[in-house]
Amino acid sequence: MWFGAFVGLIFLVVAGSLSGGAGIAKGAEAPADFEYAKSYKNWTSIHSQPIYSKSHGRRLVRTYLNPLAEKGLKTVPAKFPPGSIIVKDSWVNRNGKAGKRAYLFIMKKEAAGSNPQAGDWFWAISTLDFRALKWKGKTFQGYGGDVQYCIKCHSLLDANDYYFGTPEKLEEEKKKKKKK
């Protein structure tokens, strides 16, 4: 009886490895809880077109804010309430034009005091199918560790709640959309 169960388990493992993980992106781990970010393309975008970002891998990026984050950005300096989500979509830079889509850079504001060293933000780099990026043995999500680079860079603007954009940029992009 145990032998049959063992053979069944071996079959599942081999079948799973032969299928390439049923569509899981190479280098990705099991699904993370990024359900909250899946509708990001329906949120307000700060940029009408992708812009160059040296600090995000020299990629072209476009930033999206959920309604709570949009509200937080309207304060000066920015102060995002818990539940604010910022998603930065990215593309490979092909001489200033968007090439193949790359990763999603995600910031989710947690409850006050949840992790002051990270601005109470949860940080992640996600594959396009919403799986935490796993690369060279590192998993890019959390409050430190493998996302420490993100935190260190964004902490330069801790007075603006770790955010580099401005309310003026948001209003400027909204005006551009209305004119179209």
Secondary structure as GFF3:
##gff-version 3
##sequence-region A 1 180
A	DSSP	alpha_helix	2	18	.	.	.	ID=ss1
A	DSSP	three_ten_helix	35	37	.	.	.	ID=ss2
A	DSSP	three_ten_helix	40	42	.	.	.	ID=ss3
A	DSSP	beta_strand	44	45	.	.	.	ID=ss4
A	DSSP	beta_strand	51	53	.	.	.	ID=ss5
A	DSSP	three_ten_helix	54	56	.	.	.	ID=ss6
A	DSSP	beta_strand	59	65	.	.	.	ID=ss7
A	DSSP	alpha_helix	67	73	.	.	.	ID=ss8
A	DSSP	beta_strand	85	94	.	.	.	ID=ss9
A	DSSP	beta_strand	97	109	.	.	.	ID=ss10
A	DSSP	three_ten_helix	116	118	.	.	.	ID=ss11
A	DSSP	beta_strand	121	126	.	.	.	ID=ss12
A	DSSP	beta_strand	134	135	.	.	.	ID=ss13
A	DSSP	beta_strand	138	139	.	.	.	ID=ss14
A	DSSP	beta_strand	141	142	.	.	.	ID=ss15
A	DSSP	three_ten_helix	145	147	.	.	.	ID=ss16
A	DSSP	alpha_helix	148	154	.	.	.	ID=ss17
A	DSSP	three_ten_helix	155	160	.	.	.	ID=ss18
A	DSSP	alpha_helix	167	179	.	.	.	ID=ss19
###
